[in-house]
Every structure is written in structure tokens, then in C-alpha cells.
Amino acid sequence: MAKLSDPITMLKGIGPTRAKQFANLNIYTLGDLICHFPRGYEDRTKLLPIVKLEPDVPACFRAMVMNTPRTAHVRKGLDITRVQVADTTGRLNVTFFNNKFAAEQLQYGHEYIFYGAVSGDFIGYSMTNPVFETMDSQPVTTRRVLPIYPLTAGLSNAAVLKAVRQALAICDTPPEIIPEAIRSQYGILDAGRAYLAIHEPASMAEAEMAKKRLIFEEFFVFSAGLSLMRASRAEKKAEPFSNLELQPFLASLPFTLTGAQRRAIEEIVADFAKGTPMNRLVQGDVGSGKTMVAAAAAYLAAKNGRQAALMAPTEILAEQHHASLSRLFEPLGLRTALLTGSATQKEKRIVRERIASGEVDLAVGTHALLSDTTVFHDLGLVIADEQHRFGVAQRSSLSAKGRDPHLLVMSATPIPRTLALLMYGDLDVSIINEMPPGREKVDTFLVGESYRARINAFIRKQVAEGHQCFVVCPAVEESEDLGIKAATVWAETLQKTVFPELRIALLHGQMKGAQKEEAMAAFARGEADVMVATTVIEVGVDVPNATLMIIEDADRFGLSQLHQLRGRVGRGKAKSYCILTSHNKNPETLQRLKTLCRNTDGFRIAEEDLALRGPGDFFGSRQSGLPVFRVANLNYDLQTLKDAQTASAGWIDESGTSDTPEAAALRARIGELFTRAEGTMN
């Protein structure tokens, strides 16, 4: 028997050229080929009489050839073969283009099984280029459930099917990794049957059973991996914090924490007391007070003689954190420092010396904190703000600068809890789902292009009152194909023809990092009235004077992203507004956008967004760091995910460290999956 690790070139018909085509699908070994699952199926098991064939609906039928096929050479490169076929219910004219095989194989008076779609009208129906097989041949393209595979240039479905059949004939399927008790409980097939049935199902029902097994398997592997990571983390040791008294910190605050903030802090305090490193996500809406939760954690670290580091994705956000936290901590006797890439070499050297000597209790910075020249005296707490902007490797790099420090990551992107478990790996999750009192909601309106004059008048009114405005466009450069507003062109239009008297600024993702930082800092200083931008402003900018957010072509964004953008206003004392513009007339699209107009709760919006768009679009392309599932689809398979999470948790508790073949095979699969996922996260 061949091994799963053997190259596909050992199969008949796969030479160097064909192997390169398979490589474009990441198929190199027999195992890769067997795990290249169909994207769908065509049910060709049912035979219809000719009279029952429907126009443009592919179907199988049995018919006799009524004349000898005739081939006409029309011109160079075009031969046409015509033949008439019939059954007891009717006749059909069949045409083949450039198909010598059909002309040679179809014989007068013989019956065949055909598969194709009829076309025509009341004058007469015909069929073009059907596939066919003899009555006594083994079903390959007719009389079966045919798998339809993901393909690439030069590689046909028939070629993939032929290769898969060869591989299954000479190679064992992947080993069983799910215990029999779990398979029985959830009604799923064993591995051997499932891997055969996914490629060679006897019926559509069996194909669905095989698919269910493989979806469960992928979620089971991932969930078990997370459980093992948690178990491994529990084995690590961290010196418990002995001083957990927060009263001086709470008394210094000019406001009262919300109940949600207090719950999150209590969970962090409990983590500090455990003797194992904390690994916690604080997830909350824009303006919900996550920074104060992080400040409480940093305060306790300092009171226990340990340093804290807060890493922000942009310099302006790092500067804002440093300014607010230094004001908070200075009266409490805690020392803060700011370390960013734009500081002079002398400034960075001085700050790094203070950090290394222990003079700094809280170091706030950007990626400069990750530099080899940044050495901590005793790093006990790592805080990562806007966690999705940092890869696992970056968080680990900062954590490596301490003795198994506690890790606290923050995200202002509300995510349904089920998906948070996927997106944030093995982190424990604290949710701040309550806004501080006194924060006004941002009134949100959906309008069409006919409101443009009123929008422009409202911008002028806000600026006249001393406020600033954001205008967000879905694209950077203009595109005739898309027909949507581009930031570069729209900014120029506003400045030259609409608001020549106002100061228009531009910010987009194609600008260099330093340019983006300066443009945002200048806007925060009040040096522009209107900031035209792309979604680069979605995270990490605080401009309390901005009271109006206009989002052009809002139908191009997801609800959660629109909610994030809306969160850039309403951060000051003045009343704030968000205007969504769209010329899309689709009722479902308009209903989706109206959800934002009537909702301010980011978690409810996230649930709606997930239901409407699915998590693939919900997270964006690859910033999510989600594992690459081969068959599971988070859009539809959330219940299976929950079942697999429950099953894997029970498996870890009962036999996660056993030496059974199933356990060994599962651990190997976990390693493969997380290796693939890590490549997408960094």
C-alpha cells in the first residue's frame, strides 16, 4: 500500500506538468489529494424519459442511437457531429462540437446513458455536447452522484476525479481520530467510510453524512487543540500577586466604573491570584471603558513590584494612552514612559535605560517595544490594544521579555462569543457590554444621493459650530467598474468644488506610515475641518471634537465595520451624528443598513452581521487568523462547531493525554492545523 505522504507523481497520468497544476491547489501528496474535498455534487442517479426533460436542467436519460452519426467539417478548427437519439417517449437531436470520440463511439441501434441539458422551444428540442456512457460500463460520469471539485487552470474535474480514485485504490484513508463513543453520540461516520463516501457517495444522503463527519472532524481537531493549549497554559507557573487591593486606584478615578468594567476587573484579579499566567481578552464596544480595565491591571502589577507594557498599533493611539494613563498614575506614584519609532535615538535610549533599570512601571509604545534593544527589568503584564492588529508571534515576542508574564489583550470589535473562541484561540474572554453613563448615542440616518445638498449643508453647520467631520469612502482610487466613491478623488472634489472655504484632509491605507500618523495627528489637533479617509480610521483614533461621520456607499461595508467607523464620533460632549449614503435599492441591503440606524449595541449588531453575511465576510479577508478549514463553513455549521467544542472538551478531560492510536493521530492533526493557521495570522 502507498502512504499518505507519497507524492502524487506516483499516480498514472501525473507528470511534472500535471503535478504543477495540482500544486496550484496545494496538492502535493496522496494525503493532500484525498483531503481535496468536493465543493458540491451533481445527482446523476435518476434516469428520466426524454419527454420529461426540462429546458436548461441537466439530467440523465437512456436512449437508442437512431442513425449513424454524421460529421461535417465546417472550417478549420470546427467539426460538427450530429446524431438522433430516442426512447419510447420521444426523439432528440444531439450535436457534438469537435468531438471525434462521440463520432467513433456512438453506434446505430445501440443504447447509451446520456447526461446533459436540452434547449429549444415548441419547434423542437435539442442537446449539445452531452456526456455519455455505454449501458454495461462502470458508471463514471452518469448514473452516479458526481463530485464537483475546486479546480485551477488546465485541470478538469475529470482529471481530479481520476487522480482521487487512483489514490483511494492504493492508499489508506487518514486514520481515525474521533473516539467511537463520540461518533455514536453525535451520529457520525467512521473515518474510513467518510473519506471514501465524500468522493464516491452512493447517494446524496451518504454524501451529506460524509460531509457532516468531516465538518465535525475539523471543528473537533481545532477545539481539541484549543483545549490542549489551555491545559498546557494551566501547567505554567506564575508568581501570584499578593497585593490585590484596588481601593486607592478606584478612589482616584473621577467617575464610577460600570458593572461590566467591575466584572472584567474581578476576573483579572482572580487570574492574578491563581499562580498561572493570565491569558485574557477584554472585548467591548468603542467607548465602553476597556482602557480603565487595563489601567487597573497595570496598577496591580506595579503594586506587586512588576512592570507592565501596553502595545498599541499606531503612534497616535500610543500617545493618547500615554497621556491619559500618565495623568491617572502620576498622583498614585506610578511612573509611565512612551516608546515609539518616531522618537529620536537619544529619546529612545533614555526611555529604554529607564525601562531596563526598573524606573518605569508602565511602558506604553508601538512595535518599538518589540525591539531587541528594549529590555525590561521585570515584565509582569503585557497589554495589547486592538488585538487583531497584532499577530500571535508579536504578542509572544513581547511576552518573552518577561518571566511568563500575564497577557491582557483588548478589542473594540464586538464578536459573538462562539466566533470569539475561534478568533482568539485560547484566550479567556471578558465582555464589557455596558456603556458609561452620560455617553450620548450617535443618531444614525440612511439616505440616498438625493440628500447630497442637505448633507453638504449639515457639514457646513457642524464646522461653523467649531466641530470636525469624517467622510469615509470604500476605495482609495477611482474605478469605473465599481462605480463607488474613492477617497483621493472625493477629497479633491470636496476641496475644489464643494467646500473651497474649508480645510479638507486626506488619509488612506496606501500612504506611508509616517504620513498616516501625521495626517491623523494634525486632524486631532484641529488643523483640518473634514477628514476624507478609507477604513484606515476604523481603529485607534480619538478626536472628541469630531461630531459627524459620513460613510459613502455604506452598502460596501459590513455592519460591524460600519459600527466601528461610527464609533469615531460621539467621543466628546457635543451631540454627534452618522449618515450612511447608498444608492443600492436591494431590499435586503437596505434592511441590513437600517439595522445600524436602530441599533447602538455592538454585540447585537455583530449577531445581525454574522447572520446576514457569515463569519468569512464578518472578519475580513485574512486579518482574522481563523484556521483554514477544508470543508467546514462557519456560515452554516455553527451548531456542529458547538457540538465539536463540547465533545472535544470532554475528550481532553477524560483521555487527552492517553497513548491510544486515536489520541496520537489527533495530536498530529492538531499540529498540522495550527501550523497552517499560524501562517495566516502573522
N, C-alpha and C positions, 0 to 999 in steps of 0.2 A: 504494500500500500504506500502511496505517496504521502508526504507530510504537508500540513497546512503552510509550513514555511517554505516549501519548494516554489521555485519561480514558475510563472505561468508559461514561460517559453518551453516547458517540457510538454505542453499540450500540442496536439496536432493542429497545424494551421496557424500557429502563433510564432512568427519570426520576429526579427528586430523591428520592422515597420509596424506590425500589428501590436507588438509589445509597447511601443511608444504611444500608440493610440490609447491603449489601456492605462498607461501611466498617467495620461491626462485626466483619468478618473481616479487616480491614486490607487490603482490596482497593479500590484507587482507580484504577489504570491497567490497560491491557490486559496489560502485563507481570505485574502482580500477579495478574491473573485466570489467565493461562497458568501461573503458578507456584503456583496454588492446587491442589495435587495431591489426588487421591482418597485417602481413608483406607482404602479397600478396594474390592472388586469383587463383583458377582454374575454368575456364569456362566449366562447365559440362552441359550446357543448350542445346547444339546441339547434336542431335542423328544422327549417321552415319550408313549406311548399312554395314554389315560385309565386303563386297567386297571393301569398301573404307577405311578400317582401315589400317594405316601405321605402319610398324615395329617401336617399341620403342616410339611411340607417343600416350600418353594416350588419350582415347576418350570414349564417351558414345555410347552404341548401344542397340537396342531392339532385343531380341532373345528368341526362344522357347527351352525348355529343351527336347532333343530328346531321352533320355534314363534315366533309374533310376540311380542316382549316385552310384558308387561303391567305397567302401573304403577298402584299403589294409593296414594291419599293417606290416610295413617294419621291424622295430626294435623298441626297447624301446625308446619312445620319438619321434617317427616318424610315422605318419599315412598319407597316401596319398589318396585323394578323386578325382576321375576322372569322368567327365561328358561331353557329347557332346551337343552343342547348335547350333541353325541355324536360319536364316531368309530366305527370298526369294532369297537372292543373294549369300548365301554360308553357309558353316559349319565351326565350330571352336571347337577344343578340349581344354577343360578347366581343369586345375589342381589346387587343393587346398592342402596345407600342414597344417596338424594339425588343421583342421577347422571342428569340429563336427557340427557347426551351418549350414554350407553350405550343408553338407550331409543330415541334417534333414529338411532344408527349401526348397531346390530345388526339385520340383515335376515334374515328367514326364508329358509333354503335356501342361505345364503352361508357360506363357510368363513373362519375367523379364527385368528390365533395368540393364545393366552391365556397369561398368566403369573400364578400365584397358588398358594395352598396349600389343599388340600382338608381338610375337617374332617368329623367324624361318626363313626358306628360301623357295626356289622353291618347296621343297619336301612337305611342309605343314606348316601352321601357327598354333600356339597355344597361350594360355594365362594362366598366373599363378596368382593365388590369386586375382582375380578382386573383387571389392565390388559390391553388387547388392541389388536391392530393388524390391518389387512387384509392379505391374502396378498401383494398387489402393492405395498404401501407400503414406503418405505425404513425399515429397522429403526431404531427409536429406543429403545423400552423392551423389546422382545423380540428373540429370535434374535441376540443380541449379548452381549458382555461389558460389563456396565453399570457405569460408575464410580460409587462412592458417596462423596459429598463431605462434608467438615465443614460444618455448617450453623449458622445462627443464627435467632432468632425471625423468622417471616414469610418466610423464604427456603427454598423447597423444593429438593430435589435436581434436579427437572426444570428449575427456573429457572436454577440454576447451570450445569447441563449445556447448556442452550440458549445461555447467555451465552458459555460456553467455546467452543462450536462456532462461534459467530459470530466470536469473537476469532481463532481459529485460521484461519478462512477469509480474513480481511482483513489479518492481521498476520504478519510473520516471527517464527519462534521465537527465543529467546535465542541469541546467537552461540556458535559452538564455542570452547571454552576448553581442551580437553584434546588434546594433540598426537596425531596419528594413530598414532605408534609406541606410545604408552602405551595407546591404545584397543585396538590389536591385541594387545599383550602381555597385557592383562587381560580381553580378550574382551567389550568393552562397546560399545554402540551409539553412533553419532554423534549430535550434539545434535539435529539436525532430526528424525530418526526417533524419538528417545527422547521428545521433548516432544510429538510427535503421538501416539505409542503409549501414553503414560501416560494420555491422555484418551480415545483411540479405539483400544484394542487389538483386534487381530483375533482374539486367543486369550488365555487366561490365561498361556500361556508367554511371549507377547510383552509382556504387562503386567509380568511378572516381569523380563524383560530390560530394559524401560524403567526400572523401579524400581531395578534394580541399577545402571544407568548414573547415575541421578540421586543415589543414595546415594553412589556413588563420587565424583561431581562435587562434592557438598557437602563431603565429607571432603577432597577434593583441594584445593578452594579454601581451606579452613581450614588445612590442613597447609602449603600453599604460603605462606599469609600468615605463619604462624609462622616458616617458613624465611627469608622476606624480612625479618622483624623481627630474626632472628638475624644475617642478613647486614648489615643496617643497623647493628646494635649493634657488629658487628666493625669497622665503619668509624669508630666514635667513638674518640677518643683519651683516655687517662687516664695520668697520670704514674705509671710503675711504682714500686712500693715497693722501695726499695733495701735497707732493713733488714728481713730476714725471719727474724731469729734469735728463736726462741721459747723457748730453754732457760731463761732467767730466769723466764718465766711458768710453764712446766711444773714447774720446781723448787719454785715457791711453792705448788703445789697439795697439799693434804693427802691426795691419793689419786692413783692411776694411771689415766689415761684408757683407755677401752676401744679395741679395734682399730677399731671403727666410727667413734668420735669422731676418732681419729687420721687415718683416711682422709678424713673430711669436712674436717678442718683442712688436710690436704695439698692437697686440691682447691682450697680457698680461697686458700692460699699460692700455688698455681700461677696462680690468677686474678689475684692482686695483682701478679704478676711480668710479666703479659702486655702491659700498656700499653693495654688496653681495659677499660672499666668492667665489673666483675663483676656478674652478674645471676643469683644462685644461691638455690635453695630448699634448706633443710635440713629434711628430713622425718624424724620419728622418733616413737616411742611416748612416752606420758607417762612421765617419769622416765628417759628414755634419755640425758639429758645434753646437750640442744641448747644450753642456756644457756652451758655451758662452751665450746662451739664458737664461739658468738657472742662470748664474752669473749676468746678467743684472737684473733679477728679485730679486735676493738676495741683490744686490746693492740698489735697490729702497726700499726694506723692511728696510734695515739698515738706509737709509736716512730719513725714516719715524719713526725711533725710535723703530722698531720691529726686532725681531730675526728671522733668517732662519735656517732650519735644512735640510741637504742633506743626505739621507739614501741610501747607496749603498749595493748591495747583497754580496760583498766579501771584505775582508780586503785590498787586494792589490788594488782593484779599489777605495776604500775609501781613501787609502794612496795617490794614484795618483791624485784624485780630490783635496785632501787637499794640496798637494804640488803645483799644478798648480794654484789653487784659492788663496792660501795664497800669492804667488808671485804676483798675479794680484791685490789683495786687499790691501796689506800692504802699497804701495805708496798712496793709496786712503784713508788711515786712518781706514780701516775696519779690525776687529780682527777675526781670524779664530781659530778653535780648532779641534783636531781629537780625536774621542772616539771610540775605538774598543775593542772587547772582550779579545784580547791577551795582552792588556796593563796591567801593574801591578796594584794592588789595589790602591796604592798610586797615580799612574799616573791618574787613572780613578777618584779618589776622587778629585784631584786638578782640573781636567777639569770640573767635574760636579759642583764644587763650583763656577768656573768662569762662567759657563752657567747660574746657578741659580742667580748669582749676577748681571747679565747683562753685564759682561765684554766681552762676546763673541757675535759677530754679526752673524757669520755663524758657526754652529756646523756640522762637517762632520763626519759620522760614519756608523757603520753597525747596526745590531739589538740591539747593546748596547744602542742605542738612545731610544729604546722602554722600557728599564728597569724602574721600579717604582722609582728607586733612581735618575733617570735623570729628573730634574725639570728645566723648562725654566723660565726665568724672564718675557718675554713677546713674546711668539712664534707667529709670524705673517705669516710665509710662510713655508710650508712643501714641500720638493722636493724629489721625489722617483725616483732614476735612475734604468733603466731596469725594468720598472713597472711590467712586467709579472712574475718577481721573487718574488713579494710581493703580499700577499692576501689582500682582501678588509679590513679584520679585522686588519692587521698590519698597513696599511695606516691610518685607523681610529684611532688606538691606538696612533699613533704619533700625529695626528691632535687633539686628545683630550687633549693634553698637552698645548694647546693654546686657545685663545678666538675666536672660529670659524676662524681659520687661512686659508689663501689661500692655495690651493693644486695644485702643478705642478708635473706631472709625465712624465717621458721620456722613450721612447722606440726606440731601433735601429732596430726593426723588421718591415720593411715596410709591411703594410697590406692594401688591398683595402678598400676604405672608408666604403662601405656597411658593411663589416665584422668588421671594427673598431668600428662601432656603437654597434655591438653585444658584441665584446670582452671587450670594455672599458666602457660599461654601460652608465652612464650619463655624461661622461666627454666631454667637448668641445674639438675639435681636431684642432691642428695647425700642418701643414705639412711643413717640410723643405726638399724640393725636388731639392736642388741646392747644389753642392759641392764647397768648397772654391777654388779659383784659385790656380794653381800650383800643385795641388794634382794629381799625375800621376795615370792613370788607371792600374790595375793589369792585365797583359796578362794572359789569361786562355787557357789551352790546354786539350783536351780529348785524352787519349792514352790507348792502351791495354797492356797486360803483356809483349808483345814482346819488349816494350821500357824500360824494367826494368834496363838494363845495362846503358842506356843513362840517366835515372832518377838518378841512383846512382852517375854517373859521374857529373851530374849537382849539386847534393847535395854537393859533394866534392869541386866543383868550388866555390859555394856560401860561404862555410865555409872558404876556402882558402882566399877569399876576405874579411874575417872578419865578415861575416854575420851569421845569425842563421836560422834554418828551423823548421817548424812544419810538423809532419806526423800524420794525423788523421785516426783512424780506427773505423769501425762501432760497434765493440764489445769489451768487456773487456777481456773475457775468450774465449778460442778456442771452437768451436762447430763443430762436424763432420756433423751435419745435415745442417747447414747453409753454410759451406764452404767459410767463409769470414775471413778477417784478424782480429785478436784480438790484442789489444794494448799490453797486457802483453807478449805474445809470440813473436810478431813482434819486440818489443823493445829489447828483449833478442837476437833475430836473428841478428838484425842490429848491436848490440854491439859486439857479439861474432864472427860472420862470415862475415859481410859486411863492417862495419866501426870500426874495433877494435881500430883504431887510434883516433877516435872521441869520444866526451863525449855525451852519449845518456841518456836522462832523460825520466821518465815515469809519466804520470798523467792521472787518470781516476776517475770516479764518486764513485767507491767503497772504495776509500781511505778516511781516516778521514779528517774532515775539516781542521785541523791544518796542516796535511801532504800536502793537496792540496795547501793551501796558501803558504807554504814554498817552494814546488816544483815550483810553478809559479813565486814566488818572486826570487828564485835562477836563473831561466831561464831569467827573466827580468834583473838580474844583470850580465848576460853573463856567468854564471857558467856552461852552457851546450851548445853544438853546435846544437843538434837536440832534439826536444821535441816530443816524441811519446805520443799521447793523444787520448781520445774519445772526444765527443762533449762538454765535460765539459769546454773547452776553447772557446766555441762559443760566450760567452758574457763576457765583463768586464775585458779584459786584454790588455795592451798597451805595446808592445815591438817594438819600432821603428827600432831596429836592425834586426828584422826578415823580410826576403825578399822572402822566398819560402814557400808555403803551398802545401803539397801533401795530397790529400784526397783519401784513398784507398777504393775500392768498392763503388765508388761515387753513383752508382745507388741505393744504400741503403738509400740515403738521399733525402729529398725534395729540390727543387730549392732554396727556401728561406733560408733553413738551410745551404745549400752549399754557398750561397751568404754571410751569416753571418760568416761562417768559413773563407771564402776568405778575409773578412774584417779585419782579424787578421794580415794581412801583408799589405804592402804599406802604412805604417804609418810614415815612415821616408823619407829621401831624396833619398835613393837609389832605382833603378828600382826593382820592385817586380813581382813575378810570382805565378800562381796557376796551379797545374797539377792534373787533375782528372783521376783516373785509374778505368777501368771497363772491365771485361771480358764478360759482358752481350751483346748479339748480337741482342736483340729485337730492331727492327727499331724505335718503339715509344720511348723506353727508351733512345736510342742514340740521337734521335731528342730532347728529353727533356734536356739531358745534354748539347747538343750543344747550347741550348738557353742560358745557362750560359756563354759559350765561347764567344758569340757575344753580350752579354748584360752586362752593368755595372750599369744600373739604377735599384735599388732595388724595386721600385714600379712597373716597367714593369715586372720584374722577378716575383714579387708577384702575379700579374694578371695572368701570364702564369701558375704559380704554382697552383693557385686556379682553373683555367680552366682544368688543367691536372689531379689534384689529389683530388680536392674538399676540403672544409674547415676542415672536420674532421681530415684528414691527415695533412693538412696545419698547423694546430695549434699544433699538437701533442696530446697525449692522454688526460690528464686532466689538464695540466697546463693552458689551455686557460680560464677556468672559464665560458665556454659557458653554457647556461641553457640546461637542459636535455629535449629535445623535444621528444615527444612520436611518432609523425607521420611525422612532418616536417623534411625535409632533405635539409640542406644547399647546398649540391652538385647540386641539381636540382631546388630548389624552390626559387631562389633569386628574381625573378620577383614578386612572391607572397609576399615575405618579403617587397619589396619596396611598393607594394600596401597597405599592412597592416600598414606600417610605416606612409604612407600618411593618411590613414583612421583614425588611432589612434590619430595622431596629430590634425586632425580636430575635433575628438570627445572630446579631452581634452579641446580645445578652446571653444567648444560650450556647453558641458554638463558634463565635467569631475567631477564636484562637485555636480551633481544633486542627488536626492534621489530616482530615479526610481529603480524598481527591477533589471533591466538590469545593471545599474551602480553599485548597491550594489553587485550583483553577480560577476561582472568584478573585482571589488576591492578585493573580496575574492579570486578569481583565481590568481590575481597578487601576493597576499601574499603567496599563495601556491607555485607558480612558483619560486619566488625569494628565498623562504626558501630552495627549492631543489637545486637551482643554487648556493646559498651561501655555501652549503655543499660541492660542488665540487671545490670551489675557494680557500679554506683555508686548 
